[in-house]
Amino acid sequence: MKKIDLKKKYQTRDGHKVELHDIVLENSCGGLVTYPVKGTIYLDGKKNWGHQETRYTGWSIYGIQDVVFGNHSEWDLIEIK
């Protein structure tokens, strides 16, 4: 598996646009975090007076949404080439 690179473009498995914000490997106490990749998923449809619905979330360093149970998610990241 390749690590996520902020210089590359990604989308979710189900095709939603993703904007990555940051990769934070450690919390404020110096401990490793489970979901170091932070970003926004742009969902289909309009809500909130015409604004596009978004979801702020985190991924593992490999772009996996659910590392705790190991399930594949529609929100796992795939690189756009």
C-alpha positions in Angstrom: 0.0 0.0 0.0 1.2 3.5 -0.8 1.1 6.2 1.7 -1.1 9.3 1.2 0.8 12.2 -0.4 -0.8 15.7 0.0 0.6 16.7 -3.4 -1.5 14.1 -5.2 -5.3 14.2 -5.8 -7.7 11.6 -4.4 -11.3 10.6 -4.4 -13.4 8.2 -2.4 -14.1 4.7 -3.7 -17.6 5.8 -4.6 -16.4 8.7 -6.6 -16.8 11.7 -4.3 -14.3 14.6 -4.6 -11.9 14.9 -1.6 -9.8 17.8 -0.5 -7.0 16.8 1.9 -5.9 19.4 4.5 -3.1 18.0 6.6 -1.3 14.9 7.8 -0.8 15.0 11.6 1.0 11.9 12.8 1.1 12.8 16.6 -1.4 14.4 19.0 -0.5 17.2 21.3 0.9 14.8 23.9 3.2 13.1 21.3 1.2 9.9 20.9 0.6 8.4 17.5 -2.9 9.0 16.1 -5.1 6.4 14.3 -6.4 8.7 11.6 -3.6 11.2 10.7 -4.9 12.2 7.3 -7.5 15.0 7.6 -9.7 16.2 4.8 -13.2 17.0 3.5 -15.4 14.8 1.3 -17.8 16.7 -1.0 -21.1 14.8 -1.1 -23.7 15.0 -3.8 -26.8 17.1 -3.3 -27.5 20.5 -2.0 -28.5 21.2 1.6 -28.4 24.2 3.9 -29.7 26.9 1.5 -28.0 25.7 -1.6 -24.5 25.0 -0.1 -22.9 21.7 -1.0 -23.0 19.1 1.7 -19.5 18.2 3.0 -18.1 15.9 5.6 -14.8 16.5 7.5 -13.2 13.2 8.4 -9.9 11.4 8.8 -8.1 8.4 7.2 -5.1 6.2 8.0 -1.8 7.1 6.4 -2.8 4.6 3.7 -6.2 6.2 3.0 -8.3 3.6 4.9 -11.5 4.9 6.6 -12.0 2.1 9.1 -8.7 0.8 10.6 -10.3 -0.5 13.8 -12.4 -3.2 12.3 -10.6 -3.5 9.0 -13.7 -3.1 6.9 -13.5 -1.6 3.4 -15.5 1.6 3.2 -16.9 3.6 0.3 -15.0 6.5 1.7 -11.5 4.9 1.4 -9.2 7.0 -0.7 -8.0 6.1 -4.2 -5.6 8.2 -6.2 -6.8 10.1 -9.3 -4.3 9.7 -12.1 
